[in-house]
């Protein structure tokens, strides 16, 4: 870990204008030579860590995936095993928290939400985006995700390239406000990594689950390893739980405020998630999100907080009702996400984490 603290405001300001040079160079080369991964079946069929890198790939793409495979061999086992065991223990709840907390949390970062809004994928096609995100979480969190037979290396590598492609298209469009920072910049990527780790743990605890200190750190540390594959700078990966807390607080203080884009993204997410709950369910995903993000952040997302909600959530019966709903897999979207993941690992699908040709793909 660098002596420079990850949550130093000067460092974060600098990181706000940093992208991902490695992935950006690959994507720029692919588009310059006319490589079209949308129609390249070998790119789409390349899914497992132990698959040979297709020889038909351009040299820049071969070198990129070769680098990631070598990086995986340097990960100490204990950086992943404990975190993967934690994910296995709470996978159902963590997938629910993904949609109810982690993603809305990211939308509260007003400038970062501009990228998600411009890419159009979550607000216009949430039925595709949510299962894709859930499939990615499975790929990088399951046992042996970064070993032979797993999919973590390739999936993380493709998501990283997808982010670089979005950066490329947004900058090329000429309609990006530089005051927002670089699209999908290092600070935003670090915030997202924390949303999937530290913030997910907070969500579990607010829903009444007992998470030990050791379990919490194992999960954060696992996402540190995943973050490296996604191109997050080492100085933005916390070295302990205290630094994770301080980094999240610093990023939130710098970036969280209400924006029309964040409100619209949250509404699109919840409108779609409502079909996951039965018609007679008294639980509204927007209400759960308002509770999980808290009174300070909820208004930034256009969510109402009521006097009824705190009483509902603080009551033992209310918490048990939500926990029972999640444990029994009552949300149809979670079933669909799991089904998509199982289809992917069977090798039947040819379109995981496509490298986008434009902002509407």
VMD Tcl script that draws the C-alpha trace (Angstrom):
set ca {
  {0.00 0.00 0.00}
  {1.30 3.43 -0.90}
  {2.10 5.79 1.97}
  {-0.37 8.15 0.34}
  {-3.73 7.56 2.03}
  {-6.47 6.54 -0.37}
  {-8.89 9.06 1.13}
  {-6.59 12.08 0.89}
  {-8.69 14.76 -0.92}
  {-5.85 15.89 -3.17}
  {-5.24 12.31 -4.24}
  {-8.95 11.73 -4.85}
  {-9.15 14.90 -6.96}
  {-6.28 13.62 -9.08}
  {-7.86 10.16 -9.36}
  {-11.10 11.77 -10.58}
  {-9.30 12.59 -13.82}
  {-7.64 9.18 -14.23}
  {-9.17 6.40 -16.31}
  {-7.64 2.98 -16.90}
  {-4.68 3.30 -19.22}
  {-4.26 -0.44 -19.80}
  {-7.85 -1.09 -20.89}
  {-8.16 2.28 -22.65}
  {-5.18 1.48 -24.87}
  {-6.60 -1.92 -25.80}
  {-10.04 -0.54 -26.65}
  {-8.58 2.31 -28.68}
  {-6.51 -0.17 -30.68}
  {-9.49 -2.49 -31.27}
  {-11.67 0.29 -32.61}
  {-8.85 1.72 -34.72}
  {-8.29 -1.60 -36.49}
  {-12.02 -2.15 -36.94}
  {-12.38 -5.12 -34.60}
  {-16.08 -5.63 -33.85}
  {-16.58 -7.84 -30.77}
  {-20.36 -7.64 -31.18}
  {-20.11 -10.03 -34.12}
  {-16.93 -11.86 -33.15}
  {-18.18 -15.23 -31.89}
  {-14.79 -16.22 -30.52}
  {-14.75 -13.15 -28.28}
  {-18.24 -13.92 -27.00}
  {-17.51 -17.63 -26.58}
  {-14.35 -16.90 -24.57}
  {-15.68 -17.23 -21.00}
  {-13.60 -19.58 -18.85}
  {-10.21 -18.97 -17.27}
  {-8.74 -22.21 -18.60}
  {-9.85 -21.64 -22.18}
  {-6.87 -20.87 -24.43}
  {-6.85 -17.27 -25.58}
  {-8.17 -17.43 -29.18}
  {-5.37 -16.98 -31.71}
  {-7.77 -14.95 -33.86}
  {-7.72 -12.15 -31.26}
  {-5.77 -9.01 -32.20}
  {-2.35 -8.96 -30.54}
  {-3.38 -6.23 -28.09}
  {-6.28 -8.38 -26.87}
  {-4.09 -11.47 -26.54}
  {-1.55 -9.52 -24.49}
  {-4.31 -8.07 -22.30}
  {-5.84 -11.40 -21.30}
  {-2.41 -12.98 -20.94}
  {-1.50 -10.22 -18.48}
  {-4.67 -10.85 -16.45}
  {-4.01 -14.58 -16.29}
  {-0.49 -13.95 -14.99}
  {-1.92 -11.48 -12.46}
  {-4.30 -14.17 -11.17}
  {-1.42 -16.51 -10.40}
  {-0.05 -13.94 -7.96}
  {-3.16 -13.73 -5.75}
  {-2.61 -15.34 -2.32}
  {-5.30 -17.95 -1.68}
  {-6.33 -16.43 1.64}
  {-7.21 -13.17 -0.15}
  {-10.08 -14.96 -1.85}
  {-11.10 -18.14 -0.03}
  {-12.54 -16.51 3.09}
  {-14.37 -13.85 1.08}
  {-15.77 -16.47 -1.28}
  {-17.00 -18.48 1.70}
  {-18.74 -15.35 3.00}
  {-20.38 -14.84 -0.39}
  {-21.56 -18.46 -0.45}
  {-23.06 -18.01 3.01}
  {-25.01 -14.86 2.08}
  {-25.25 -15.03 -1.72}
  {-29.04 -14.73 -1.76}
  {-29.05 -11.70 0.50}
  {-26.08 -10.07 -1.22}
  {-27.78 -10.31 -4.61}
  {-30.88 -8.66 -3.17}
  {-28.74 -5.95 -1.59}
  {-27.11 -5.39 -4.96}
  {-30.34 -3.99 -6.36}
  {-31.77 -2.57 -3.16}
  {-28.64 -0.78 -1.90}
  {-25.37 -1.11 -3.82}
  {-26.59 0.20 -7.18}
  {-28.75 3.03 -5.75}
  {-25.80 4.01 -3.55}
  {-23.75 4.53 -6.73}
  {-26.49 6.72 -8.23}
  {-26.13 9.16 -5.33}
  {-22.72 10.17 -6.74}
  {-24.10 12.91 -8.98}
  {-21.21 13.27 -11.44}
  {-20.65 9.53 -11.74}
  {-24.38 9.03 -12.39}
  {-23.97 11.11 -15.54}
  {-22.06 8.23 -17.15}
  {-24.70 5.66 -16.27}
  {-27.40 7.99 -17.56}
  {-25.63 8.62 -20.85}
  {-24.92 4.94 -21.43}
  {-28.71 4.38 -21.26}
  {-28.40 0.71 -20.36}
  {-29.77 0.76 -16.79}
  {-32.58 3.25 -17.36}
  {-33.75 1.82 -20.69}
  {-32.96 -1.89 -20.30}
  {-32.85 -2.75 -16.57}
  {-34.18 -6.23 -17.37}
  {-30.84 -6.89 -19.09}
  {-28.49 -4.85 -16.94}
  {-29.49 -6.32 -13.56}
  {-29.05 -10.00 -14.53}
  {-25.75 -9.10 -16.23}
  {-24.51 -7.45 -13.04}
  {-25.68 -10.39 -10.93}
  {-23.95 -12.81 -13.30}
  {-20.73 -10.82 -12.99}
  {-20.96 -10.93 -9.18}
  {-21.39 -14.70 -9.34}
  {-18.47 -15.06 -11.75}
  {-15.99 -13.18 -9.55}
  {-17.28 -14.32 -6.14}
  {-17.90 -18.04 -6.48}
  {-15.36 -20.52 -5.12}
  {-12.46 -21.01 -7.55}
  {-13.54 -17.91 -9.50}
  {-9.93 -17.15 -10.48}
  {-8.75 -20.74 -10.91}
  {-9.18 -23.24 -13.77}
  {-12.85 -23.89 -14.39}
  {-13.83 -20.49 -13.05}
  {-14.84 -17.40 -14.99}
  {-13.55 -14.56 -12.82}
  {-10.49 -13.57 -14.87}
  {-12.31 -13.41 -18.20}
  {-15.48 -11.83 -16.82}
  {-13.59 -9.12 -14.94}
  {-11.42 -8.54 -17.99}
  {-14.45 -8.11 -20.24}
  {-16.25 -5.81 -17.83}
  {-13.07 -3.72 -17.64}
  {-12.99 -3.46 -21.43}
  {-16.70 -2.61 -21.47}
  {-16.01 0.28 -19.08}
  {-13.17 1.44 -21.31}
  {-15.47 1.29 -24.35}
  {-18.04 3.47 -22.57}
  {-15.28 5.94 -21.70}
  {-14.14 5.93 -25.33}
  {-17.61 6.58 -26.76}
  {-18.56 9.26 -24.24}
  {-15.36 11.24 -24.80}
  {-15.61 10.79 -28.56}
  {-19.21 12.08 -28.54}
  {-18.01 15.56 -27.61}
  {-20.92 15.97 -25.20}
  {-19.10 15.24 -21.95}
  {-18.65 17.96 -19.33}
  {-15.02 17.77 -18.19}
  {-16.00 19.14 -14.78}
  {-17.50 15.72 -14.03}
  {-14.03 14.18 -14.27}
  {-13.02 11.36 -16.60}
  {-15.96 9.02 -17.36}
  {-15.74 5.95 -15.10}
  {-12.72 7.45 -13.38}
  {-10.62 5.96 -10.61}
  {-12.54 7.65 -7.79}
  {-15.87 6.39 -9.14}
  {-14.46 2.90 -9.66}
  {-13.20 2.85 -6.07}
  {-16.63 3.97 -4.86}
  {-18.31 1.21 -6.85}
  {-15.92 -1.37 -5.43}
  {-16.87 -0.24 -1.92}
  {-20.55 -0.32 -2.86}
  {-20.19 -4.01 -3.66}
  {-18.20 -4.79 -0.51}
  {-18.33 -2.44 2.50}
  {-21.78 -1.07 1.67}
  {-23.16 -4.58 1.08}
  {-21.97 -5.55 4.55}
  {-23.73 -2.51 6.01}
  {-26.87 -3.63 4.24}
  {-26.67 -7.09 5.76}
  {-26.26 -5.63 9.22}
  {-29.18 -3.23 8.76}
  {-31.33 -6.20 7.78}
  {-30.44 -7.87 11.06}
  {-27.63 -10.22 10.07}
  {-24.65 -10.65 12.36}
  {-21.43 -10.13 10.39}
  {-18.17 -10.55 12.27}
  {-15.19 -8.23 11.87}
  {-13.19 -11.03 10.26}
  {-15.99 -11.82 7.80}
  {-16.33 -8.17 6.87}
  {-12.64 -7.77 6.12}
  {-12.48 -11.04 4.16}
  {-15.22 -9.78 1.85}
  {-13.66 -6.32 1.44}
  {-10.27 -7.88 0.78}
  {-11.76 -10.23 -1.81}
  {-13.18 -7.19 -3.61}
  {-9.75 -5.56 -3.41}
  {-8.48 -8.44 -5.56}
  {-11.46 -8.09 -7.91}
  {-10.87 -4.33 -8.04}
  {-7.32 -4.86 -9.28}
  {-8.66 -6.95 -12.16}
  {-11.10 -4.15 -12.93}
  {-8.26 -1.62 -13.10}
  {-8.72 0.16 -9.76}
  {-5.48 1.81 -8.65}
  {-3.78 0.15 -5.67}
  {-3.85 3.41 -3.69}
  {-7.67 3.27 -3.79}
  {-7.93 -0.25 -2.38}
  {-8.17 -0.11 1.44}
  {-5.59 -1.89 3.54}
  {-7.99 -2.53 6.44}
  {-11.60 -1.96 7.46}
  {-10.86 1.43 9.02}
  {-9.37 2.70 5.78}
  {-12.33 1.27 3.86}
  {-14.65 3.25 6.13}
  {-12.61 6.45 5.73}
  {-12.34 6.06 1.96}
  {-16.09 5.52 1.55}
  {-16.85 8.52 3.75}
  {-14.44 10.74 1.80}
  {-15.85 9.69 -1.58}
  {-19.43 10.17 -0.41}
  {-18.72 13.60 1.09}
  {-17.08 14.72 -2.15}
  {-19.62 13.34 -4.60}
  {-23.01 12.64 -3.05}
  {-25.77 15.12 -3.88}
  {-29.13 15.04 -5.57}
  {-29.20 14.97 -9.37}
  {-31.99 14.46 -11.87}
  {-29.96 11.65 -13.40}
  {-29.53 9.84 -10.09}
  {-33.24 10.17 -9.33}
  {-34.25 8.84 -12.75}
  {-31.82 5.91 -12.55}
  {-33.18 4.98 -9.12}
  {-36.78 5.19 -10.34}
  {-36.04 3.00 -13.37}
  {-34.40 0.44 -11.12}
  {-37.29 0.32 -8.65}
  {-39.97 0.31 -11.35}
  {-38.37 -2.80 -12.74}
  {-37.76 -4.44 -9.36}
  {-41.41 -4.14 -8.36}
  {-42.24 -6.97 -10.73}
  {-39.97 -9.14 -8.56}
  {-42.37 -8.94 -5.64}
  {-45.79 -10.51 -5.48}
  {-48.82 -8.26 -5.94}
  {-49.89 -8.71 -2.33}
  {-46.45 -8.03 -0.85}
  {-46.50 -5.07 1.57}
  {-42.83 -4.40 0.84}
  {-41.86 -1.75 -1.71}
  {-38.26 -1.92 -3.00}
  {-38.08 1.89 -2.85}
  {-38.98 1.78 0.85}
  {-36.31 -0.83 1.57}
  {-33.73 1.24 -0.35}
  {-34.72 4.36 1.60}
  {-34.14 2.47 4.84}
  {-30.85 0.93 3.73}
  {-29.25 4.10 2.32}
  {-30.44 6.17 5.30}
  {-32.19 9.49 5.83}
  {-29.31 11.56 4.43}
  {-28.93 9.77 1.10}
  {-32.56 8.77 0.44}
  {-33.70 12.31 -0.54}
  {-30.76 12.53 -2.97}
  {-32.32 9.59 -4.82}
  {-35.80 11.10 -4.77}
  {-36.98 8.64 -2.10}
  {-39.49 9.56 0.55}
  {-38.87 8.68 4.16}
  {-41.95 8.28 6.32}
  {-42.72 7.88 9.99}
  {-44.10 4.41 9.23}
  {-40.93 3.13 7.61}
  {-38.61 3.41 10.65}
  {-41.18 1.66 12.84}
  {-41.58 -1.10 10.28}
  {-37.86 -1.64 9.88}
  {-37.01 -1.39 13.56}
  {-39.61 -3.97 14.50}
  {-38.43 -7.55 14.81}
  {-41.39 -8.73 12.74}
  {-40.54 -6.29 9.97}
  {-36.94 -7.42 9.77}
  {-37.92 -11.07 9.88}
  {-40.41 -10.53 7.07}
  {-37.74 -9.06 4.81}
  {-35.18 -11.69 5.75}
  {-37.70 -14.43 5.09}
  {-38.55 -12.92 1.71}
  {-34.92 -12.84 0.67}
  {-34.01 -16.25 2.04}
  {-36.97 -17.89 0.31}
  {-35.93 -16.39 -3.01}
  {-39.24 -14.58 -3.39}
  {-37.78 -12.08 -5.83}
  {-38.30 -13.26 -9.39}
  {-35.35 -11.20 -10.58}
  {-32.98 -13.17 -8.37}
  {-34.27 -16.37 -9.92}
  {-33.70 -14.94 -13.36}
  {-30.19 -13.80 -12.43}
  {-29.29 -17.23 -11.10}
  {-30.76 -18.88 -14.18}
  {-28.73 -16.58 -16.42}
  {-25.59 -17.42 -14.49}
  {-26.24 -21.17 -14.71}
  {-26.85 -20.79 -18.44}
  {-23.58 -18.93 -18.83}
  {-21.50 -21.52 -17.01}
  {-23.04 -24.21 -19.22}
  {-21.50 -22.42 -22.19}
  {-24.84 -21.98 -23.96}
  {-24.76 -18.22 -24.18}
  {-22.44 -16.30 -26.50}
  {-22.99 -12.73 -25.34}
  {-21.60 -12.14 -21.83}
  {-20.20 -8.66 -21.10}
  {-19.98 -7.47 -24.66}
  {-17.53 -4.77 -25.64}
  {-19.96 -2.04 -26.70}
  {-19.83 -0.40 -30.10}
  {-21.93 2.56 -28.91}
  {-23.75 3.87 -25.84}
  {-27.03 2.11 -26.62}
  {-25.73 -1.47 -27.08}
}
mol new
graphics top color blue
foreach p $ca { graphics top sphere $p radius 0.5 }
foreach p [lrange $ca 0 end-1] q [lrange $ca 1 end] { graphics top cylinder $p $q radius 0.2 }
display resetview
